[in-house]
Amino acid sequence: MDELKHGFSSWLQAPGHAAWLSAEGNRLLAFAKASKLPQGFGNLDDHGGLPDDARAETMNTARMTHSFALAHIAGIPGCAALIDHGIAALSGPLRDAEHGGWFATPLAQGTDDGKAAYLHAFVALAASSAVVADRPGARELLADAIDVLETRFWSVEEGALRESFARDWSHEEAYRGANSNMHGTEAFLALADVTGDSKWLDRALSIVERVIHTHAAANDFQVVEHFSLDWQALPDYNQNNPADGFRPFGTTPGHAFEWSRLLLHLEAARRQAKLPTPHWLLKDAKLLFAGACLYGWNVDGAPGIVYTLDWQNRPVVSHRLHWTHAEACAASAALLQRTGEKQYEEWYRLFWEFNETYFIDYLHGSWRHELNPQNQPSADIWPGKPDLYHAYQATLLPLLALAPSLATGLARSL
């Protein structure tokens, strides 16, 4: 973005802002290191400790491995051994040696939630970032993750990811989800860079065409989250459990921000690869962002973005989640880069001001993961501070080009 051409200065070109993002990223990393457990990474409490009942989880192990790989690539010491620990966990206790794929938690802990596309997308993302970080065992883990994605989850007929299966792949859940396919899109962008195979960009486009350009477009660009096996919308899904952490009822403004950014990454990646690139990717990204701001921000008498909306775009769960606001920062930065429009600079600054005021916890470390509708700390949906991934990426993405994907982009920026 040429700030002189567009007539305004941007934080994206401000050395002080770059330094602030770097310092905040390092502060997040220092807090997250305490999440290491013998079998992977677990969920930290509000003060950065591991609870007595903490256990390794594939989701956080993959996300931590990915994040520590990004830090290592960027030149932050102290992360190499943590990447290796994550690779070992994902190659060992979290992997199903009998049937293939990954458990949600080690089987020895007595739980068996089957095999979920959402988790497998994060394993692939973690492995791809570890490959860019050039860590031992990363390529083997990546090959394993790709094989499972291709043989179990990718549906050629649907051009999207299947949702989940029983542990032995014998039973498929009668459900299709936008959330798993969103993180599949994110993983596919990384896989395209690491493997050099543009089929991943075609698959990402196929997902986006279905979930966003078809279903969200028909719903005023509010993202439809839940579907039947034949991709019919399920508008009443989880109506009795509206605050579910992964499958809430209604629409989720945070996902609209996340999709908006991913559409711009996909556009940039396809152009970089000299592939046919639909003109509507930018248009859809802008409409997703606009709707999330209009219906999500400051709609209940207090600043912040609500967690969910009903089908009339009214707040259902008015809690503010940290990941939503991290993604809002990243999406506004991406649109600012892509368009040079001042409105995105204004949103970018507004979102960071809110995060610094309400989410960043300078006393105990990391970010508060959840606020109630009055912007006071809450633990109704997400207790503790288990996640590094969203906030840490928000400190990296604004200063990188829209393509290649994050790990490769960091490596090429050095």
N, C-alpha and C positions, 0 to 999 in steps of 0.2 A: 504494500500500500504506500502510495506516495503522499505523505502528509501535506507537502506544499501544494501539490496539485489539487488536493481536496479541501484545502483551506482550514484545516484544524490539526492540532497536535494530538498524537495518540500515545497512550501509555505503552502500546506495543513497541514503540521506538524509544521509550524513555529508559536510560541506563538505570535510574533509581528503581523503576518498577521491575526490571529484569533482576536486579540485585535482591529486591524484596521477595520475588517469587522463588529465587534460588534459596534464600535463607529459610523461607517457609517450608519449602520442600525438604531441606535438610532437617528441620525441626520435626517434621512428620516422620521421616525415616528413623531418627533417633528414638522416637517413642515406639515405633512399630517393631524394633528389633527384639523387644522383650516378649514377643508373641511366640517365640520358638519353643516347640515341644518335641519330645523324642520322635514322634511319628509325623511331624509336619509343623503347621502353625495353627494357633488357637485364637480365641477371642479375648481381647484385653478388657479389663474393667475401666471405669472412669478415670482411675488414677494410674493406669498403665501397668497394672499387675495381672497375672493370670489367676483366675478364681480356682478354688480347690477342685472344682469339677470340670476344669477346662479340658477340652479334648481337641485333637487335630481334626480339621475339616478340609475336604478337598477344595471347597470354594475359596476359603481364605489362604490355604496353602498355595493354590495356583495364583491367586491375586498377589500374595506377598512375593512369590518367586518372580512373577512378572515385574513387580515394582522394584524389587532389589536388583533385578537384571537391568532395568532402565537406569537406576542409579549408578551401577557399575559401568555401564556403557558411557554415562555422562562424566565419569572420572571421580566418583565418590568412593573413597576407601572404606573398607569394613563391610562390604556387601557380598564379596565373592563366596565366602563360606556359607552365607545364608542362601544364595542361589543354589549352591551345591546341596545344601540340606533339603531345599524344596524339591530338587530333581530326585534326590534319593527317596524322599517320601512319596512322590508321585510315581516313582518306578518300583516302589516296594509296598509298604503297608496300605497305601490308598488305592493301589491297583488290584484288580481282580485277576489273579494269576490263572484261575480256573476257566472263567468265561470271557475274559477280556473286558476292557473298559475300566471305569473308576467308580468306587463307592463314594457315597457322600462323606462317610467317616470310616475308619478302619473296621473291617468286619469283626475283628476280635472284641470290639466295644459293644457288640450285641445288637446293632441296628442294621437293617437292610432296607433302604429306601429305593432300591432299584437303580436304574441307569438313566440319568437326565441329560438331555442335550445341553442345557444351560451350563452344567458343570464341565462337560466335555469340551465345550467351546473355550472355557477358561483354561483347561489343561493345554489345549492347542496353543492358546495365546501365550501362556507361560513358557511352553517349550520353544516357541518361535523366538521369544525375546531372549531366552537362555542361549539359543543358537547364535544370535547376533552378539551376545556377550562372550561367546566362545568358551562355554563351560563344558567340562567333561560329562558325557552322558546325555547331553541336550539333544543331539541329533537322533539318538535312539528313541528318546521319549517323544520327539516330534514325529518320527515315522510311525510310532505306535498310535499316537493321537490321530494322525491323518487317516490311518487305516480304519480306526473305529468310526471316525466321522463318515468316511466314504461307504463303509460296508453296512453300518447300522443306522446312521441318522440321516444321511442325505437322501432325499427323495427326488429322483430324476423327474418323475411324473408331476410332482407338485412344484418343483423348483424351490424347495424350502426344506427346513429341518423337521423331521419327526420329533415328537416331544420327549417321550420316556418309555422305558421298557422295564420288565421284571429283570432281576439280576441275571438270569440265564437267557435273556432276550426272548422268552416264550410268550410274553403278553405285552401288547402295546397299549399305552394309555389312549383313551378315546378323546384326545384333546390336541389342539395345536395352539401354540403360544407365540405372541409377538415378541415377548421379552427374550426367550431363548434364541429366536431368529435374529433379534437385534445384536446380541452378543456373538452369534454366529457370523453376522456381517462384519463385526469388528475383528474377529479372529481371521476371517477370510482375507481381509485387507492385509493383515500381517503375513499370512501364509503366502499370498501372492508375491510379496517382497522377498521372503526368505527362500521360497522354492523357485522363484522365477517363472512360475506357471500362471498364465493369465486366466486359466479356467476358474480360479478362485474369485477373480473380479467379475466374471460372468455369473457365477453363482450368487455373489453379493448383489449384483444388479437384479437377478431373478427374485431374490427375497424382497428387495426394496420395491420392485414393481408390484408385487402382490400385497405386501403389508402396508406400504405407504401410498403408492401411486394409484392403487385400486381401493383398498378398504379405508384408509385414513382420508383420502381425497373425497370419498363419498360421505364422510362424517365431519365435514368442515375442518379437515386436517387435525382433528383430535384422534389420537391413535387408538384404534380398536385393539384390545389386548388379548381377548379370549375367543377361541374358535372351536368348532367341531372338527372331526376328522376330514370332512369335505370342505373345510374353510367357510362354514357359515358362522356368522357372528353369534356369540352367546352373551347378549346384553345383561342377563341376570346373574351371570357367573359370580359366585362369592358375594352375593348381595347380603347374606347373613354373616359374612366375615369381611367387612369392607376394608379393614386396615391390614389385611394380609401383607406380609413383607415382600412377597414375590408375585402374588397373583391377586391384587386388590380389585374390588368391584369398581366398575366405571373406567374412566380414563385417568392417565397419570401425566401431568405436565412435565415432570422430570424426564420421562421417556421421549416426549416430543422434542425437548432440547437435545437429548442424546442422539435421536434419529437425525435431527437437523444437521448436527455436526458430521455424522457418519455419511450422510448424503454428499456433503461437500468433500470429504475425504475420498469417497468413491468417484466423484466427478474428476477430481484432480488425479487420482491414480489411473483412471481409464484414459485420460488425456495424456498422461505421462507415458503410458504404454501404447499410445496411438491406437486405441480401440474406439469403436463407435460409442459416443457419449451423449445420452439423451439430454436435450436442452432443459427438460422439466426438472432435472435434479436440483438445480439452483432455485427454481421457482418453488418447488415443494419444500425445500429447506427453509426458505424465507417464510412460507405460510405456516409451517410447523412452529417455528420460533414465534411468529406473531401471535398465533393462537395460544401458545403456552404463556406468553406475557399477558395477553388480554384477559384470559380466564384464570390464570394461576397466581399472578402477582398482586398483592395488596387488595384482595377481593373480599376480605372479611373484617376490615377495619384495622388491620395491623400490617406492617410491611412483611415481606416474605412470600414464598411460593407454597401454596397448599399441596398436600400429598396427592389427593384424588378429587375428581369431579364426577357428578352424575351426567346423565345423557342430555340434560338441559344446561350443562356447564356450570352447575352450582356446586360449591364445595361440599364434599362428603366427609373426608378426613382432613381437617385443617392443620394438622401437625406439619411442621417444617422439617424435612429430612436433609441432612448435610449433603448427601449425594446429589440431590436435585439441584442444589445451589452451586455445587462444584460443576455440574454439567451445564448449568446456565452460563457460568463464566466461560467455559470452553466453547460453547456454541456461539456466544456473542463474539468471542475472539475470532472464531473461524469465519463467521459472516462478515466481520470487519475486514479481515484479510481478503476475503473473496470479493467484496463489493466496494470497500472504501467508503461506505455510507456512515455518516456521523451518528445516526441513531444507534448503531451497534457499539460505537465507542461509549455512548451515554449509558447503554444497558450494561456494558462490560464494567464500567466504573461503579455503577449502582450496585451490581451484584457483589463485587469485591468489597465495597463499603459495608454491605449487609453482612457478608461472611466474616469480615474482620471484627465487626461490632458484636455479633451474636454467636457465631459458631466457633471461632478460633479461641481455644482455651489456653491462655498464656500461663495460668496458674498450675494446672495439672498436666498439660501437654495435649498434643493432637487437636482434633476438633470435637466439640460436642456433636454427637451423631443425630440428635433429635431435639426439637423444641416443641413446646405445646403451642396452641393458637395465640397465646400471649407472648410468645418468644422467650419463655422460660425453659430451662433444661427439663427434659422429659425422658422417660424410658418405657413408654407404653408399647412401642413397636420394636425398637432396637435398643436394648439395654447395653450399656458399656460403650467401648470404642473399638469395635472389631475390625474396621475396614481402613486400609491405607489407600487403596487403588483409586477411587474417584478423586479424592482431594489431592493426592500426589500428582495424578495426571493433569489436574487443573493448573498446577504450577509449571508444567512442562509444555503443554500443547500451545499456549498462546505465543510462544517464542519460536515455534517451528513452522515450516511450510506445511501445507495441507497434505502433501504427499512427498515422500513415501510415508508409511505408517510409523508409529512412534519410535519403536526400537531402532529400526533402520534409519529413520530420520535423525535420531540422536547420533548414531554412529557416523553418518555422513556430514553432520554439522561440525564435527571436531576438526 
